[in-house]
Amino acid sequence: QIMLTQQAESLWISPGERVSITCRASQSLLYTDGKHYLSWYQQRPGQTTKALIYHASVRTDGVPTRFIGSGSGTEFTLSIEHVQPEDFAIYYCLQTLKSPLTFGSGTKLEIK
Amino acid sequence: EVQLVESGGGLVQPGRSMKLSCAASGFTFSDYYMAWVRQAPKKGLEWVASISYEGSSTYYGDSVKGRFTISRDNAKSTLYLQMNSLRSEDTATYYCARHEDGGDWFAYWGQGTLVTVSS
């Protein structure tokens, strides 16, 4: 199965700063259609899990432009510019290229 | 507004069975692949199973293959997860999720239902 590694379990930052969360795949997530099957999700207490990015870099409807997905092949990054108080949450990457679908272990964004 | 509402969780003894339901509304249920994802207490997300539009194709994670069965009733806009031979490691909150683009990502998630497997 494809393993996804999110190296950082936690990241401490101050509101207004920029942060990058990385996700490394054990094999390329590029399919023959030219798309990367990597998406990003946000989990906040008391709220439903929210999709932020799909195909590595496409923001879902309504997601603020401060959320930026990038990367290719096996290395992917979710960047958040000018972090807002509501962004302190846990972030997961997910690969849907091959079954079984697999998630990264999650990165918790914490207030410094 | 898309809504996914899970039900059926609770306390169950090891080795017993339980069936979860997910009532969908706000979209044409039969137009989407659906899935179950779970999260053990204080742990990360784990994909459990997915099902195609009409239910003819199903896919399972290795840890539940042969014990869990995903199904759907498009007339009732409801997704199911039949869980047999439950183990303590199946203790988790189970989320219903709607696939997008035939399976590329999960656009919507429910609030989840907690399943606790314990004697």
Interface residues (C-beta under 8 A of the other chain):
Chain A: Q1 K35 Y37 S39 Y41 Q43 T48 T49 K50 A51 Y54 H55 T60 Y92 L94 T96 S99 P100 L101 T102 F103 G104 S105 G106
Chain B: G44 L45 E46 W47 S50 Y59 Y60 G61 D62 Y95 A97 E100 D101 G103 D104 W105 F106 A107 Y108 W109 G110 Q111
